[in-house]
Structures are given as structure tokens and as C-alpha cells.
Amino acid sequence: MKKLATFIYTLAIAASAVAQTLNVAVDNILYQFPASQTGAMPYTDGTTLTIMGKEFRVADIDNMYIDDTAVTDNSVDVVFSQSDVAITVAGNIAKYVSFTNSGAHLSIIQSADVDDAVGEIAYSLSGSSSDGELYMEGAYKCEVDLNGLTLTNTAPVYSGAAINIMNGKRVKISVKKSTVNTLTDAAG
């Protein structure tokens, strides 16, 4: 445990010294925290690390590293592959979104705490799966960018639609220029 505390302390010092990005990988999700925004990162009970309000069980963290990746605040990138999904989340909104997936079937729940102070979250969807779906719910407006997405829902886990967004406010859908996007809902 002392090694982990030393490692976290070293990461914090290195991140603040070079103003880069702290990356925290948990399963198929990569959380990216700009060093200039992280501040204190409490490590409590020997089991929980909190970064910018997002709590991580230390046992769930697969990898932590620092690089010079630029992070766009309020962004979530979702890349579908045939039987899985990879998610990259900007650190400033990490505590406001939760993800559940079964293969390439993804559910995103946006916290009711998202408001004008937090700002609109932009979700970029790309990749391809012949057996996947996106289900999302939230109470605040959002933007969904289709950026070269081919998604077919053959065996629904969350809903029958390839994309099903249940949102309490406006949802802005954008198709990125020069991309082809194909959505196919499940039968019925």
C-alpha cells in the first residue's frame, strides 16, 4: 500500500511539473485528467483514490500513466468495435457520467447534477459493430456527434434502437462532414 501511495504522489508531482495529462484506465474506459486541473487527489481508506471528484476503487484501476495528450473539456469519445466499446472521458466531467456495457451494447447515464455550471457534454460516436447499441439518459442537454459510425442492434440489451437517447432537454445531433454513418435498429 505504501508503494501505491508513493506512486500516486510521484504521478501527482510529475503531472503538475510538466502540465500534462494523467490517464486512468478502468476496464474499457480511459479517464483523462489535465494536470492543471487535478489539484489534490485524496487517497482514503487504502482503497479509494479521488481525482476531480471522481472516485476510483484502487483495485479497479488497470493502469495509470502520464502523457502529453490534449484533453477537450466536456467530451466523451465512444469507439465501437465489433464486440466491444472503448470510451475516453474528459476528467472535468468524469464524475458526472457512468457507463455500463455488455460487449458493444453501451448504456451511458448522465448525472442529474449536470447543469449550466458544468455545461453541455459532447459525445462523439465512431467505429463499427454488427451487434451493438447506445442507450443514454440524462436530464440536461447534450450533443451527440456521429463521426463515422456503423451500428446494428441485433440483440438488444437496453432497447431495440441502435441509438436510444432518453434526455430531459435538447439533444443536438450532428453528422460530421465527410463521414458515412449507418444505424440499424433491431427487429420490432
JODAWO-V268076 format. One record per residue. N is the residue number from 1. PHI is phi in degrees with one decimal (* if undefined). PSI is psi in radians with two decimals (999 if undefined). BURIAL is b if it has 24 or more other C-alpha atoms within 12 Angstrom, else e. Layout:
n=N phi=PHI psi=PSI burial=BURIAL
n=N phi=PHI psi=PSI burial=BURIAL
This chain:
n=1 phi=* psi=-0.64 burial=e
n=2 phi=-64.3 psi=-0.63 burial=e
n=3 phi=-62.6 psi=-0.75 burial=e
n=4 phi=-64.0 psi=-0.76 burial=e
n=5 phi=-61.4 psi=-0.74 burial=e
n=6 phi=-64.0 psi=-0.73 burial=e
n=7 phi=-61.8 psi=-0.79 burial=e
n=8 phi=-64.4 psi=-0.74 burial=b
n=9 phi=-61.7 psi=-0.78 burial=e
n=10 phi=-62.1 psi=-0.75 burial=e
n=11 phi=-59.6 psi=-0.77 burial=b
n=12 phi=-61.9 psi=-0.79 burial=b
n=13 phi=-64.6 psi=-0.83 burial=e
n=14 phi=-62.8 psi=-0.73 burial=e
n=15 phi=-63.8 psi=-0.73 burial=b
n=16 phi=-74.1 psi=-0.53 burial=b
n=17 phi=-72.1 psi=-0.62 burial=e
n=18 phi=-110.4 psi=0.04 burial=e
n=19 phi=50.9 psi=0.95 burial=b
n=20 phi=-114.3 psi=-2.64 burial=b
n=21 phi=-119.4 psi=2.28 burial=b
n=22 phi=-91.6 psi=2.09 burial=b
n=23 phi=-104.4 psi=2.28 burial=b
n=24 phi=-123.2 psi=2.02 burial=b
n=25 phi=-100.7 psi=2.20 burial=b
n=26 phi=-131.8 psi=1.95 burial=b
n=27 phi=53.6 psi=-2.11 burial=e
n=28 phi=-98.3 psi=0.28 burial=b
n=29 phi=-116.0 psi=2.30 burial=b
n=30 phi=-113.5 psi=2.01 burial=b
n=31 phi=-94.8 psi=2.27 burial=b
n=32 phi=-117.9 psi=2.04 burial=b
n=33 phi=-112.3 psi=1.97 burial=b
n=34 phi=-62.1 psi=2.30 burial=b
n=35 phi=-57.5 psi=-0.57 burial=b
n=36 phi=-68.1 psi=-0.24 burial=b
n=37 phi=-109.5 psi=-0.25 burial=b
n=38 phi=-66.4 psi=-0.75 burial=b
n=39 phi=61.6 psi=-2.60 burial=e
n=40 phi=-68.9 psi=2.51 burial=e
n=41 phi=-126.2 psi=1.49 burial=b
n=42 phi=-61.7 psi=2.40 burial=e
n=43 phi=-117.3 psi=1.83 burial=b
n=44 phi=-115.0 psi=2.64 burial=e
n=45 phi=55.6 psi=0.21 burial=e
n=46 phi=67.2 psi=0.19 burial=e
n=47 phi=-133.0 psi=-0.30 burial=e
n=48 phi=-128.3 psi=2.29 burial=e
n=49 phi=-115.2 psi=2.25 burial=b
n=50 phi=-114.1 psi=2.15 burial=b
n=51 phi=-125.0 psi=2.08 burial=b
n=52 phi=49.9 psi=0.72 burial=b
n=53 phi=84.5 psi=-0.17 burial=e
n=54 phi=-91.1 psi=2.10 burial=b
n=55 phi=-90.2 psi=2.33 burial=b
n=56 phi=-121.2 psi=2.29 burial=b
n=57 phi=-74.2 psi=2.18 burial=e
n=58 phi=-56.3 psi=-0.63 burial=b
n=59 phi=-64.2 psi=-0.39 burial=e
n=60 phi=-86.9 psi=-0.26 burial=e
n=61 phi=-75.1 psi=2.13 burial=b
n=62 phi=-84.3 psi=-0.60 burial=e
n=63 phi=-161.8 psi=2.53 burial=e
n=64 phi=-134.4 psi=2.33 burial=b
n=65 phi=-156.4 psi=2.84 burial=b
n=66 phi=-114.1 psi=2.37 burial=b
n=67 phi=-145.8 psi=-2.98 burial=e
n=68 phi=-107.1 psi=0.47 burial=e
n=69 phi=-63.1 psi=2.31 burial=e
n=70 phi=-77.6 psi=2.39 burial=e
n=71 phi=-114.6 psi=2.28 burial=b
n=72 phi=-97.2 psi=2.03 burial=e
n=73 phi=-55.7 psi=2.62 burial=b
n=74 phi=63.6 psi=0.47 burial=b
n=75 phi=-117.6 psi=2.52 burial=b
n=76 phi=-132.1 psi=2.13 burial=b
n=77 phi=-105.4 psi=2.23 burial=b
n=78 phi=-120.7 psi=2.13 burial=b
n=79 phi=-118.7 psi=1.99 burial=b
n=80 phi=-83.5 psi=2.43 burial=b
n=81 phi=-121.8 psi=3.07 burial=b
n=82 phi=-47.6 psi=-0.85 burial=e
n=83 phi=-127.7 psi=0.36 burial=e
n=84 phi=-156.0 psi=-3.13 burial=b
n=85 phi=-146.6 psi=2.42 burial=b
n=86 phi=-114.1 psi=2.35 burial=b
n=87 phi=-126.2 psi=2.35 burial=b
n=88 phi=-122.4 psi=2.22 burial=b
n=89 phi=-123.1 psi=2.29 burial=b
n=90 phi=-67.0 psi=2.38 burial=b
n=91 phi=-59.1 psi=-0.56 burial=b
n=92 phi=-67.9 psi=-0.29 burial=b
n=93 phi=-118.7 psi=0.10 burial=b
n=94 phi=-55.4 psi=-0.65 burial=b
n=95 phi=-76.0 psi=-0.14 burial=b
n=96 phi=-102.0 psi=-0.10 burial=b
n=97 phi=-130.2 psi=2.45 burial=b
n=98 phi=-128.1 psi=2.63 burial=b
n=99 phi=-128.6 psi=2.46 burial=b
n=100 phi=-135.6 psi=2.33 burial=b
n=101 phi=-140.4 psi=2.64 burial=b
n=102 phi=-127.8 psi=1.74 burial=e
n=103 phi=64.3 psi=-2.24 burial=b
n=104 phi=-94.3 psi=0.26 burial=b
n=105 phi=-95.5 psi=1.97 burial=b
n=106 phi=-119.2 psi=2.35 burial=b
n=107 phi=-117.0 psi=2.26 burial=b
n=108 phi=-119.0 psi=2.20 burial=b
n=109 phi=-112.5 psi=2.10 burial=b
n=110 phi=-96.0 psi=2.19 burial=b
n=111 phi=-57.3 psi=2.57 burial=b
n=112 phi=-68.2 psi=-0.20 burial=e
n=113 phi=-77.1 psi=-0.16 burial=e
n=114 phi=-71.2 psi=2.18 burial=b
n=115 phi=-148.1 psi=-2.92 burial=e
n=116 phi=-59.2 psi=-0.58 burial=e
n=117 phi=-66.6 psi=-0.68 burial=e
n=118 phi=-76.3 psi=-0.80 burial=b
n=119 phi=96.4 psi=2.94 burial=e
n=120 phi=-68.8 psi=2.37 burial=b
n=121 phi=-95.5 psi=2.36 burial=b
n=122 phi=-107.1 psi=2.17 burial=b
n=123 phi=-107.5 psi=2.13 burial=b
n=124 phi=-104.4 psi=2.16 burial=b
n=125 phi=-112.8 psi=2.25 burial=b
n=126 phi=-148.2 psi=3.10 burial=b
n=127 phi=94.9 psi=-2.92 burial=b
n=128 phi=-149.3 psi=2.38 burial=b
n=129 phi=-150.6 psi=2.34 burial=b
n=130 phi=-91.2 psi=0.06 burial=b
n=131 phi=-149.7 psi=1.28 burial=b
n=132 phi=-154.3 psi=3.01 burial=b
n=133 phi=-163.9 psi=2.83 burial=b
n=134 phi=-126.5 psi=2.14 burial=b
n=135 phi=-116.4 psi=2.28 burial=b
n=136 phi=-140.5 psi=2.47 burial=b
n=137 phi=-139.6 psi=2.65 burial=b
n=138 phi=-175.2 psi=3.00 burial=b
n=139 phi=-110.0 psi=-0.05 burial=b
n=140 phi=-123.0 psi=2.69 burial=b
n=141 phi=-57.3 psi=2.69 burial=b
n=142 phi=-151.2 psi=2.97 burial=b
n=143 phi=-122.2 psi=2.37 burial=b
n=144 phi=-122.2 psi=2.04 burial=b
n=145 phi=-103.8 psi=2.12 burial=b
n=146 phi=-88.9 psi=2.04 burial=b
n=147 phi=-127.5 psi=1.02 burial=b
n=148 phi=85.1 psi=0.93 burial=b
n=149 phi=-107.6 psi=2.25 burial=b
n=150 phi=-122.2 psi=1.97 burial=b
n=151 phi=-137.2 psi=2.14 burial=b
n=152 phi=-121.0 psi=2.24 burial=b
n=153 phi=-103.3 psi=1.82 burial=b
n=154 phi=-100.0 psi=-0.53 burial=b
n=155 phi=-133.6 psi=1.45 burial=b
n=156 phi=-58.0 psi=2.37 burial=b
n=157 phi=-102.0 psi=-0.74 burial=b
n=158 phi=-107.5 psi=-0.62 burial=b
n=159 phi=-162.5 psi=3.09 burial=b
n=160 phi=-88.0 psi=-0.28 burial=b
n=161 phi=-80.3 psi=2.67 burial=b
n=162 phi=-65.7 psi=-0.71 burial=b
n=163 phi=-130.5 psi=2.16 burial=b
n=164 phi=-130.6 psi=1.91 burial=b
n=165 phi=-112.9 psi=2.03 burial=b
n=166 phi=-106.3 psi=1.75 burial=b
n=167 phi=-130.3 psi=2.48 burial=e
n=168 phi=-77.1 psi=-0.21 burial=e
n=169 phi=-135.3 psi=-2.92 burial=e
n=170 phi=-61.6 psi=2.44 burial=e
n=171 phi=-119.8 psi=2.05 burial=b
n=172 phi=-94.0 psi=2.09 burial=e
n=173 phi=-102.7 psi=2.28 burial=e
n=174 phi=-129.5 psi=2.33 burial=e
n=175 phi=-104.9 psi=2.07 burial=e
n=176 phi=-69.0 psi=2.41 burial=e
n=177 phi=-55.7 psi=2.46 burial=e
n=178 phi=66.8 psi=0.41 burial=e
n=179 phi=-117.2 psi=2.68 burial=e
n=180 phi=-110.7 psi=2.28 burial=e
n=181 phi=-129.3 psi=2.26 burial=b
n=182 phi=-130.2 psi=2.18 burial=e
n=183 phi=-121.0 psi=2.31 burial=b
n=184 phi=-131.0 psi=2.09 burial=b
n=185 phi=-79.7 psi=2.79 burial=b
n=186 phi=-69.5 psi=2.74 burial=e
n=187 phi=-59.3 psi=2.45 burial=e
n=188 phi=82.8 psi=999 burial=e
